[in-house]
């Protein structure tokens, strides 16, 4: 599989997940009346990954450290979203100061 095809599939998949996460946010809000931060953080993480894949696919960036920072920050946001959904589903609250 060529690199261009690989990055194209990754790019399309990432933008699709971003659209699903945004749709999930609005659907959850409409059904439950609650605004879940999980959806926002998830779409932000996948959005950064999609931007990184788009930049690689287009070939407009020459700075690999900037690209690495985009990938690492996207992975961190996706892991944080998993922690947020775990906390939401277990019913725990995040409180500041304690």
Secondary structure, 3 states (H helix, E strand, C coil): CCHHHHHHHHHHHHHHHHHHHHHHHHHHHHHHCCCCHHHHHHHHHHHHHHHHHHHHHHCCCCCHHHHHHHHHHHHHHHHHHHHHHHHHHHCCCCCCCC
